[in-house]
Amino acid sequence: MSRLGYTASEFYDTTPIELYYALKDVNERNEQKSKDLYEASRLNAVLVINPFLSEGHKITRPSNYYRFPWDSVPTVDIPTKADWAALDKKYSKN
């Protein structure tokens, strides 16, 4: 009840589905707050470290410094044998 800010009578008047969605919303908001704090900490770390790095080693993206589980991972397409054969056929000198 305290997480939702409901009084006892409001709590007992809610249906299970209303309670589910209310709790889901509270959990999502709390999770987003945590993510925001972690990302701010990562940015602070990058801002503190960058002045001490040489030009070629500067961190341009904080996600490259430290990746969180919720950061999207770039995908790489690995060519198949058919792809290599098509490229070979396209660029062969025959």
FIKOLZA-1660 file (N, C-alpha, C; in steps of 0.1 Angstrom, whole numbers, plus 5000, padded with zeros to 4 digits):
% residues 94
   i   px   py   pz ch aa at
   1 5008 4988 5000  A  M  N
   1 5000 5000 5000  A  M CA
   1 5009 5012 5000  A  M  C
   2 5020 5012 5008  A  S  N
   2 5028 5024 5009  A  S CA
   2 5035 5027 4996  A  S  C
   3 5039 5017 4988  A  R  N
   3 5046 5019 4975  A  R CA
   3 5037 5026 4965  A  R  C
   4 5024 5023 4966  A  L  N
   4 5014 5029 4957  A  L CA
   4 5008 5042 4962  A  L  C
   5 5010 5045 4975  A  G  N
   5 5004 5056 4981  A  G CA
   5 4989 5055 4983  A  G  C
   6 4984 5042 4983  A  Y  N
   6 4970 5040 4986  A  Y CA
   6 4967 5040 5001  A  Y  C
   7 4955 5044 5003  A  T  N
   7 4950 5042 5017  A  T CA
   7 4944 5028 5018  A  T  C
   8 4941 5023 5030  A  A  N
   8 4936 5009 5031  A  A CA
   8 4923 5007 5023  A  A  C
   9 4914 5017 5024  A  S  N
   9 4902 5015 5016  A  S CA
   9 4904 5016 5001  A  S  C
  10 4913 5024 4996  A  E  N
  10 4916 5024 4982  A  E CA
  10 4922 5011 4978  A  E  C
  11 4931 5005 4986  A  F  N
  11 4937 4993 4983  A  F CA
  11 4927 4981 4982  A  F  C
  12 4918 4981 4992  A  Y  N
  12 4908 4970 4991  A  Y CA
  12 4898 4972 4980  A  Y  C
  13 4896 4984 4975  A  D  N
  13 4887 4986 4964  A  D CA
  13 4892 4983 4951  A  D  C
  14 4906 4981 4950  A  T  N
  14 4912 4979 4936  A  T CA
  14 4910 4964 4932  A  T  C
  15 4909 4962 4919  A  T  N
  15 4908 4948 4914  A  T CA
  15 4922 4943 4913  A  T  C
  16 4923 4930 4912  A  P  N
  16 4937 4924 4910  A  P CA
  16 4944 4930 4898  A  P  C
  17 4937 4932 4887  A  I  N
  17 4943 4937 4875  A  I CA
  17 4948 4952 4876  A  I  C
  18 4940 4959 4884  A  E  N
  18 4944 4973 4886  A  E CA
  18 4956 4974 4895  A  E  C
  19 4957 4965 4905  A  L  N
  19 4968 4964 4914  A  L CA
  19 4980 4959 4906  A  L  C
  20 4979 4950 4897  A  Y  N
  20 4990 4945 4889  A  Y CA
  20 4996 4957 4881  A  Y  C
  21 4988 4964 4874  A  Y  N
  21 4993 4975 4866  A  Y CA
  21 4998 4986 4874  A  Y  C
  22 4993 4989 4885  A  A  N
  22 4998 5000 4894  A  A CA
  22 5012 4996 4899  A  A  C
  23 5014 4983 4904  A  L  N
  23 5027 4979 4908  A  L CA
  23 5037 4978 4897  A  L  C
  24 5032 4974 4885  A  K  N
  24 5041 4973 4873  A  K CA
  24 5046 4987 4870  A  K  C
  25 5037 4997 4871  A  D  N
  25 5041 5011 4868  A  D CA
  25 5051 5016 4878  A  D  C
  26 5049 5013 4891  A  V  N
  26 5058 5018 4901  A  V CA
  26 5072 5011 4899  A  V  C
  27 5072 4998 4896  A  N  N
  27 5084 4991 4894  A  N CA
  27 5092 4997 4882  A  N  C
  28 5085 5000 4871  A  E  N
  28 5092 5005 4859  A  E CA
  28 5098 5019 4862  A  E  C
  29 5090 5027 4870  A  R  N
  29 5096 5040 4873  A  R CA
  29 5108 5039 4882  A  R  C
  30 5108 5030 4892  A  N  N
  30 5119 5028 4901  A  N CA
  30 5131 5023 4893  A  N  C
  31 5129 5014 4884  A  E  N
  31 5139 5008 4875  A  E CA
  31 5145 5019 4867  A  E  C
  32 5137 5028 4861  A  Q  N
  32 5142 5038 4852  A  Q CA
  32 5151 5048 4861  A  Q  C
  33 5146 5051 4873  A  K  N
  33 5154 5060 4881  A  K CA
  33 5168 5054 4884  A  K  C
  34 5168 5041 4887  A  S  N
  34 5181 5034 4889  A  S CA
  34 5190 5035 4877  A  S  C
  35 5184 5032 4865  A  K  N
  35 5192 5033 4853  A  K CA
  35 5198 5047 4850  A  K  C
  36 5189 5057 4853  A  D  N
  36 5194 5071 4851  A  D CA
  36 5206 5074 4860  A  D  C
  37 5205 5069 4873  A  L  N
  37 5217 5072 4882  A  L CA
  37 5229 5064 4878  A  L  C
  38 5228 5052 4873  A  Y  N
  38 5239 5044 4868  A  Y CA
  38 5246 5051 4856  A  Y  C
  39 5237 5056 4847  A  E  N
  39 5242 5062 4835  A  E CA
  39 5249 5075 4838  A  E  C
  40 5243 5083 4847  A  A  N
  40 5250 5095 4852  A  A CA
  40 5263 5093 4858  A  A  C
  41 5264 5082 4866  A  S  N
  41 5277 5078 4872  A  S CA
  41 5287 5074 4861  A  S  C
  42 5283 5067 4851  A  R  N
  42 5292 5063 4840  A  R CA
  42 5297 5076 4833  A  R  C
  43 5288 5085 4830  A  L  N
  43 5292 5097 4823  A  L CA
  43 5302 5105 4832  A  L  C
  44 5299 5106 4845  A  N  N
  44 5309 5113 4854  A  N CA
  44 5322 5107 4853  A  N  C
  45 5323 5093 4853  A  A  N
  45 5336 5086 4853  A  A CA
  45 5343 5090 4840  A  A  C
  46 5336 5090 4829  A  V  N
  46 5342 5093 4816  A  V CA
  46 5347 5107 4816  A  V  C
  47 5339 5117 4821  A  L  N
  47 5344 5131 4822  A  L CA
  47 5356 5133 4831  A  L  C
  48 5357 5125 4841  A  V  N
  48 5369 5126 4850  A  V CA
  48 5381 5120 4844  A  V  C
  49 5379 5108 4837  A  I  N
  49 5391 5101 4831  A  I CA
  49 5396 5107 4818  A  I  C
  50 5387 5112 4810  A  N  N
  50 5391 5117 4796  A  N CA
  50 5403 5127 4796  A  N  C
  51 5403 5137 4805  A  P  N
  51 5414 5147 4805  A  P CA
  51 5428 5141 4807  A  P  C
  52 5429 5129 4813  A  F  N
  52 5441 5122 4815  A  F CA
  52 5445 5112 4804  A  F  C
  53 5437 5111 4794  A  L  N
  53 5440 5101 4783  A  L CA
  53 5446 5109 4772  A  L  C
  54 5455 5102 4764  A  S  N
  54 5460 5108 4752  A  S CA
  54 5450 5109 4741  A  S  C
  55 5452 5118 4731  A  E  N
  55 5442 5121 4721  A  E CA
  55 5437 5108 4714  A  E  C
  56 5445 5099 4712  A  G  N
  56 5441 5087 4705  A  G CA
  56 5433 5077 4713  A  G  C
  57 5433 5079 4726  A  H  N
  57 5426 5070 4736  A  H CA
  57 5414 5076 4743  A  H  C
  58 5410 5088 4738  A  K  N
  58 5398 5095 4745  A  K CA
  58 5386 5086 4743  A  K  C
  59 5377 5086 4753  A  I  N
  59 5365 5079 4753  A  I CA
  59 5354 5088 4747  A  I  C
  60 5349 5084 4735  A  T  N
  60 5339 5093 4729  A  T CA
  60 5325 5089 4732  A  T  C
  61 5323 5076 4736  A  R  N
  61 5309 5071 4739  A  R CA
  61 5311 5065 4753  A  R  C
  62 5303 5070 4763  A  P  N
  62 5304 5063 4776  A  P CA
  62 5300 5048 4776  A  P  C
  63 5292 5044 4767  A  S  N
  63 5288 5030 4766  A  S CA
  63 5300 5021 4762  A  S  C
  64 5310 5027 4755  A  N  N
  64 5322 5020 4752  A  N CA
  64 5331 5018 4764  A  N  C
  65 5330 5027 4774  A  Y  N
  65 5338 5026 4786  A  Y CA
  65 5333 5015 4795  A  Y  C
  66 5320 5015 4797  A  Y  N
  66 5314 5004 4805  A  Y CA
  66 5300 5002 4800  A  Y  C
  67 5297 4989 4797  A  R  N
  67 5284 4986 4791  A  R CA
  67 5275 4980 4802  A  R  C
  68 5263 4985 4803  A  F  N
  68 5253 4980 4812  A  F CA
  68 5245 4969 4805  A  F  C
  69 5238 4961 4813  A  P  N
  69 5230 4950 4806  A  P CA
  69 5219 4955 4797  A  P  C
  70 5214 4967 4800  A  W  N
  70 5203 4973 4792  A  W CA
  70 5208 4980 4780  A  W  C
  71 5221 4982 4778  A  D  N
  71 5226 4989 4766  A  D CA
  71 5225 4979 4755  A  D  C
  72 5221 4985 4743  A  S  N
  72 5220 4976 4732  A  S CA
  72 5234 4973 4726  A  S  C
  73 5235 4960 4722  A  V  N
  73 5248 4956 4717  A  V CA
  73 5247 4956 4702  A  V  C
  74 5256 4963 4695  A  P  N
  74 5256 4963 4681  A  P CA
  74 5257 4949 4675  A  P  C
  75 5249 4946 4665  A  T  N
  75 5250 4933 4659  A  T CA
  75 5259 4933 4647  A  T  C
  76 5266 4922 4644  A  V  N
  76 5275 4921 4633  A  V CA
  76 5270 4910 4624  A  V  C
  77 5268 4913 4611  A  D  N
  77 5264 4903 4602  A  D CA
  77 5277 4895 4597  A  D  C
  78 5277 4882 4599  A  I  N
  78 5288 4874 4595  A  I CA
  78 5284 4868 4581  A  I  C
  79 5293 4871 4571  A  P  N
  79 5290 4866 4558  A  P CA
  79 5290 4850 4557  A  P  C
  80 5280 4845 4550  A  T  N
  80 5280 4830 4548  A  T CA
  80 5288 4826 4536  A  T  C
  81 5289 4813 4534  A  K  N
  81 5296 4808 4522  A  K CA
  81 5290 4813 4509  A  K  C
  82 5277 4814 4509  A  A  N
  82 5270 4819 4497  A  A CA
  82 5273 4834 4495  A  A  C
  83 5274 4842 4505  A  D  N
  83 5278 4856 4504  A  D CA
  83 5292 4857 4498  A  D  C
  84 5301 4849 4503  A  W  N
  84 5315 4849 4497  A  W CA
  84 5315 4845 4483  A  W  C
  85 5307 4835 4480  A  A  N
  85 5307 4830 4466  A  A CA
  85 5301 4841 4457  A  A  C
  86 5291 4848 4461  A  A  N
  86 5285 4858 4453  A  A CA
  86 5295 4870 4451  A  A  C
  87 5302 4873 4461  A  L  N
  87 5313 4884 4460  A  L CA
  87 5324 4879 4451  A  L  C
  88 5328 4867 4452  A  D  N
  88 5338 4861 4444  A  D CA
  88 5334 4862 4429  A  D  C
  89 5322 4858 4426  A  K  N
  89 5316 4858 4413  A  K CA
  89 5316 4872 4407  A  K  C
  90 5311 4881 4416  A  K  N
  90 5310 4895 4412  A  K CA
  90 5323 4902 4408  A  K  C
  91 5333 4899 4416  A  Y  N
  91 5346 4906 4415  A  Y CA
  91 5357 4897 4409  A  Y  C
  92 5354 4885 4404  A  S  N
  92 5365 4877 4398  A  S CA
  92 5368 4883 4384  A  S  C
  93 5380 4881 4379  A  K  N
  93 5384 4887 4367  A  K CA
  93 5381 4878 4355  A  K  C
  94 5375 4867 4357  A  N  N
  94 5371 4858 4345  A  N CA
  94 5359 4863 4338  A  N  C
% end
